[in-house]
Amino acid sequence: MLRRLKFFGIGFLLSVIIIASVGEENRLKTTFIAYWNYFDMDKRVITHLENDSIQFTTIAECQMVYYHLTKADVLLVLDDGNVNFDLSDKNGDPCQYYVVENLINGMNLSVTFEYCYTPNTVRVMHFVANKEDEVCNF
């Protein structure tokens, strides 16, 4: 009886794995990656920063004109970017500031994001390209 139950359990698990991994979207793979990325602090922060309504401050817009970048170029820093926790203020209340660094269009961009969790808003405060002095200080 116990032997039959073991065979049934192994067959059941194999069928679930096969059914979950077949199809256009591999649900098993995406779920596994989502759980695996849960323990990566960079991915967790960037997930919170990826928002449909990201706002840009006037300083950030001035810097975009100076460096000939678009908003889409600046937001590319979130794709496989690294969060610099040494420069970030993650204990702020109600807003936290995170510095995300990535190589975009041949420039090392360090973008400072403001994440306010109470109204759930994200703003690009300013950014630094190639570790130059900050431009457009008002």
Contacts in CASP RR format, 6 or more apart in sequence:
PFRMAT RR
TARGET T0000
AUTHOR 0000-0000-0000
METHOD contacts of the structure
MODEL  1
MLRRLKFFGIGFLLSVIIIASVGEENRLKTTFIAYWNYFDMDKRVITHLE
NDSIQFTTIAECQMVYYHLTKADVLLVLDDGNVNFDLSDKNGDPCQYYVV
ENLINGMNLSVTFEYCYTPNTVRVMHFVANKEDEVCNF
17 28 0 8 1.000
20 27 0 8 1.000
20 28 0 8 1.000
21 27 0 8 1.000
21 28 0 8 1.000
21 29 0 8 1.000
37 43 0 8 1.000
37 44 0 8 1.000
38 44 0 8 1.000
41 83 0 8 1.000
41 85 0 8 1.000
42 81 0 8 1.000
42 82 0 8 1.000
42 83 0 8 1.000
45 83 0 8 1.000
45 98 0 8 1.000
45 100 0 8 1.000
46 78 0 8 1.000
46 81 0 8 1.000
46 83 0 8 1.000
46 100 0 8 1.000
48 115 0 8 1.000
48 122 0 8 1.000
49 78 0 8 1.000
49 98 0 8 1.000
49 100 0 8 1.000
49 113 0 8 1.000
49 115 0 8 1.000
49 122 0 8 1.000
50 78 0 8 1.000
51 120 0 8 1.000
51 121 0 8 1.000
51 122 0 8 1.000
53 121 0 8 1.000
53 122 0 8 1.000
54 71 0 8 1.000
54 75 0 8 1.000
54 122 0 8 1.000
54 123 0 8 1.000
54 124 0 8 1.000
55 121 0 8 1.000
55 122 0 8 1.000
55 123 0 8 1.000
55 124 0 8 1.000
56 64 0 8 1.000
56 71 0 8 1.000
56 74 0 8 1.000
56 123 0 8 1.000
56 124 0 8 1.000
57 123 0 8 1.000
57 124 0 8 1.000
57 125 0 8 1.000
57 126 0 8 1.000
58 138 0 8 1.000
59 125 0 8 1.000
59 126 0 8 1.000
59 136 0 8 1.000
59 137 0 8 1.000
59 138 0 8 1.000
60 74 0 8 1.000
60 124 0 8 1.000
60 125 0 8 1.000
60 126 0 8 1.000
60 127 0 8 1.000
62 135 0 8 1.000
62 136 0 8 1.000
63 69 0 8 1.000
63 126 0 8 1.000
63 127 0 8 1.000
63 129 0 8 1.000
63 135 0 8 1.000
63 136 0 8 1.000
64 70 0 8 1.000
64 71 0 8 1.000
64 73 0 8 1.000
64 74 0 8 1.000
66 135 0 8 1.000
66 136 0 8 1.000
67 107 0 8 1.000
67 129 0 8 1.000
69 104 0 8 1.000
69 105 0 8 1.000
73 104 0 8 1.000
73 105 0 8 1.000
74 104 0 8 1.000
74 109 0 8 1.000
74 111 0 8 1.000
74 124 0 8 1.000
74 127 0 8 1.000
75 124 0 8 1.000
76 102 0 8 1.000
76 104 0 8 1.000
77 100 0 8 1.000
77 101 0 8 1.000
77 102 0 8 1.000
77 104 0 8 1.000
77 109 0 8 1.000
77 111 0 8 1.000
77 127 0 8 1.000
78 100 0 8 1.000
78 102 0 8 1.000
79 102 0 8 1.000
80 102 0 8 1.000
81 100 0 8 1.000
81 101 0 8 1.000
81 102 0 8 1.000
82 100 0 8 1.000
82 101 0 8 1.000
82 102 0 8 1.000
83 98 0 8 1.000
83 99 0 8 1.000
83 100 0 8 1.000
83 101 0 8 1.000
84 99 0 8 1.000
84 100 0 8 1.000
84 101 0 8 1.000
84 110 0 8 1.000
87 99 0 8 1.000
87 110 0 8 1.000
88 96 0 8 1.000
88 97 0 8 1.000
88 98 0 8 1.000
88 99 0 8 1.000
89 96 0 8 1.000
89 97 0 8 1.000
90 96 0 8 1.000
90 97 0 8 1.000
90 98 0 8 1.000
94 116 0 8 1.000
94 117 0 8 1.000
94 118 0 8 1.000
95 114 0 8 1.000
95 115 0 8 1.000
95 116 0 8 1.000
95 117 0 8 1.000
96 114 0 8 1.000
96 115 0 8 1.000
96 116 0 8 1.000
96 117 0 8 1.000
97 112 0 8 1.000
97 113 0 8 1.000
97 114 0 8 1.000
97 115 0 8 1.000
97 125 0 8 1.000
98 112 0 8 1.000
98 113 0 8 1.000
98 115 0 8 1.000
99 110 0 8 1.000
99 111 0 8 1.000
99 112 0 8 1.000
99 113 0 8 1.000
100 110 0 8 1.000
100 111 0 8 1.000
100 113 0 8 1.000
101 108 0 8 1.000
101 109 0 8 1.000
101 110 0 8 1.000
101 111 0 8 1.000
102 108 0 8 1.000
102 109 0 8 1.000
103 109 0 8 1.000
107 129 0 8 1.000
107 130 0 8 1.000
108 129 0 8 1.000
108 130 0 8 1.000
108 131 0 8 1.000
109 127 0 8 1.000
109 128 0 8 1.000
109 129 0 8 1.000
110 127 0 8 1.000
110 128 0 8 1.000
110 129 0 8 1.000
110 131 0 8 1.000
111 124 0 8 1.000
111 126 0 8 1.000
111 127 0 8 1.000
112 124 0 8 1.000
112 125 0 8 1.000
112 126 0 8 1.000
112 127 0 8 1.000
113 122 0 8 1.000
113 123 0 8 1.000
113 124 0 8 1.000
113 125 0 8 1.000
114 121 0 8 1.000
114 122 0 8 1.000
114 123 0 8 1.000
114 124 0 8 1.000
114 125 0 8 1.000
115 121 0 8 1.000
115 122 0 8 1.000
116 122 0 8 1.000
126 134 0 8 1.000
126 136 0 8 1.000
128 134 0 8 1.000
END
